Amino acid sequence: MDVLIGYHRHLVEGLLLILLLNLSLPWILQSSPEKRIFYTRVGYFVFWALWSMVAFSGLMVWLFAGRPLTLPVIGMLILTGLMPLLDIYRALHLKRLWLSGSMGLGFNSAVVGLELALTIGVTLLAVLGR
Protein backbone atom coordinates (compact mmCIF):
# COMPACT_ATOMS: atom_id res chain seq x y z
CA MET A 1 0.00 0.00 0.00
CA ASP A 2 2.86 2.38 0.75
CA VAL A 3 4.17 1.90 -2.79
CA LEU A 4 0.79 2.94 -4.27
CA ILE A 5 0.56 5.98 -2.01
CA GLY A 6 4.15 6.95 -2.86
CA TYR A 7 3.44 6.56 -6.59
CA HIS A 8 0.32 8.71 -6.27
CA ARG A 9 2.25 11.33 -4.30
CA HIS A 10 4.96 11.55 -6.96
CA LEU A 11 2.34 11.94 -9.68
CA VAL A 12 0.67 14.76 -7.74
CA GLU A 13 4.07 16.44 -7.38
CA GLY A 14 4.55 16.11 -11.15
CA LEU A 15 1.11 17.63 -11.74
CA LEU A 16 2.01 20.56 -9.49
CA LEU A 17 5.24 21.05 -11.44
CA ILE A 18 3.36 21.05 -14.75
CA LEU A 19 0.85 23.55 -13.38
CA LEU A 20 3.72 25.81 -12.30
CA LEU A 21 5.22 25.55 -15.79
CA ASN A 22 1.82 26.27 -17.37
CA LEU A 23 1.62 29.33 -15.14
CA SER A 24 5.08 30.70 -15.87
CA LEU A 25 5.91 29.74 -19.48
CA PRO A 26 3.41 32.11 -21.17
CA TRP A 27 4.94 35.00 -19.24
CA ILE A 28 8.48 33.92 -20.09
CA LEU A 29 7.65 33.48 -23.79
CA GLN A 30 5.40 36.52 -24.20
CA SER A 31 7.75 38.10 -26.76
CA SER A 32 7.39 35.11 -29.10
CA PRO A 33 3.72 34.30 -29.82
CA GLU A 34 4.50 31.18 -31.85
CA LYS A 35 6.56 29.62 -29.06
CA ARG A 36 4.04 30.68 -26.43
CA ILE A 37 1.15 29.04 -28.29
CA PHE A 38 3.22 25.92 -29.02
CA TYR A 39 4.31 25.42 -25.42
CA THR A 40 0.82 26.19 -24.12
CA ARG A 41 -0.52 23.40 -26.32
CA VAL A 42 2.25 21.04 -25.16
CA GLY A 43 1.32 21.99 -21.59
CA TYR A 44 -2.27 20.86 -22.28
CA PHE A 45 -1.14 17.40 -23.36
CA VAL A 46 1.21 16.96 -20.42
CA PHE A 47 -1.46 18.22 -18.02
CA TRP A 48 -4.01 15.73 -19.37
CA ALA A 49 -1.52 12.86 -19.20
CA LEU A 50 -0.57 13.59 -15.59
CA TRP A 51 -4.16 14.36 -14.58
CA SER A 52 -5.34 10.98 -15.85
CA MET A 53 -2.46 9.18 -14.09
CA VAL A 54 -3.19 11.00 -10.82
CA ALA A 55 -6.92 10.25 -11.08
CA PHE A 56 -6.35 6.56 -11.83
CA SER A 57 -3.68 6.05 -9.17
CA GLY A 58 -5.80 7.89 -6.58
CA LEU A 59 -8.77 5.71 -7.38
CA MET A 60 -6.61 2.59 -7.05
CA VAL A 61 -5.20 3.73 -3.70
CA TRP A 62 -8.70 4.46 -2.39
CA LEU A 63 -10.14 1.15 -3.61
CA PHE A 64 -7.27 -1.05 -2.45
CA ALA A 65 -6.98 0.68 0.92
CA GLY A 66 -10.67 0.05 1.58
CA ARG A 67 -11.00 3.39 3.32
CA PRO A 68 -14.35 5.08 3.89
CA LEU A 69 -15.51 8.15 2.01
CA THR A 70 -13.99 10.93 4.15
CA LEU A 71 -13.80 14.69 3.58
CA PRO A 72 -10.32 14.55 1.95
CA VAL A 73 -11.46 11.79 -0.42
CA ILE A 74 -14.60 13.75 -1.33
CA GLY A 75 -12.41 16.81 -1.97
CA MET A 76 -10.13 14.77 -4.22
CA LEU A 77 -13.08 13.36 -6.16
CA ILE A 78 -14.58 16.82 -6.67
CA LEU A 79 -11.20 18.18 -7.78
CA THR A 80 -10.79 15.24 -10.17
CA GLY A 81 -13.98 16.31 -11.90
CA LEU A 82 -13.36 20.06 -11.70
CA MET A 83 -9.79 20.17 -13.07
CA PRO A 84 -10.65 19.02 -16.61
CA LEU A 85 -13.59 21.41 -16.77
CA LEU A 86 -11.34 24.33 -15.83
CA ASP A 87 -8.69 23.30 -18.35
CA ILE A 88 -11.22 22.87 -21.17
CA TYR A 89 -12.63 26.31 -20.37
CA ARG A 90 -9.13 27.75 -20.38
CA ALA A 91 -8.27 26.16 -23.73
CA LEU A 92 -11.46 27.32 -25.46
CA HIS A 93 -11.29 30.84 -24.08
CA LEU A 94 -7.58 31.19 -24.87
CA LYS A 95 -8.24 30.12 -28.45
CA ARG A 96 -10.85 32.88 -28.77
CA LEU A 97 -8.44 35.40 -27.24
CA TRP A 98 -5.61 34.35 -29.56
CA LEU A 99 -7.86 34.62 -32.62
CA SER A 100 -8.88 38.13 -31.56
CA GLY A 101 -5.22 39.14 -31.25
CA SER A 102 -4.97 39.19 -27.46
CA MET A 103 -2.29 37.26 -25.58
CA GLY A 104 -4.61 36.26 -22.72
CA LEU A 105 -1.81 36.14 -20.14
CA GLY A 106 -3.96 37.38 -17.28
CA PHE A 107 -6.78 34.95 -18.03
CA ASN A 108 -4.33 32.05 -18.37
CA SER A 109 -2.67 32.96 -15.08
CA ALA A 110 -6.00 33.24 -13.28
CA VAL A 111 -7.27 29.82 -14.37
CA VAL A 112 -3.96 27.99 -13.87
CA GLY A 113 -3.52 29.76 -10.53
CA LEU A 114 -6.96 28.55 -9.48
CA GLU A 115 -6.10 24.99 -10.55
CA LEU A 116 -2.83 25.22 -8.63
CA ALA A 117 -4.49 26.61 -5.49
CA LEU A 118 -7.20 23.93 -5.57
CA THR A 119 -4.63 21.16 -5.99
CA ILE A 120 -2.47 22.46 -3.16
CA GLY A 121 -5.54 22.95 -0.94
CA VAL A 122 -6.85 19.41 -1.47
CA THR A 123 -3.34 18.00 -0.98
CA LEU A 124 -2.98 19.85 2.31
CA LEU A 125 -6.46 18.70 3.35
CA ALA A 126 -5.45 15.10 2.64
CA VAL A 127 -2.13 15.36 4.45
CA LEU A 128 -3.54 17.16 7.48
CA GLY A 129 -6.65 14.95 7.54
CA ARG A 130 -4.66 11.78 8.28
Buried (B, 14 or more C-beta within 10 A) or exposed (E): EEEBBEBBBEBBEBBBEBBEBBBEBBEEBEEEEEBBBEBBEEBBEBBBEBBEBBBEBBBEBBEEEEEEEBEBBEBBBEBBEBBBEBBEEBBEBBEEBBEEEEBBBEBBBEBBEBBBEBBEEBBEBBEEEE
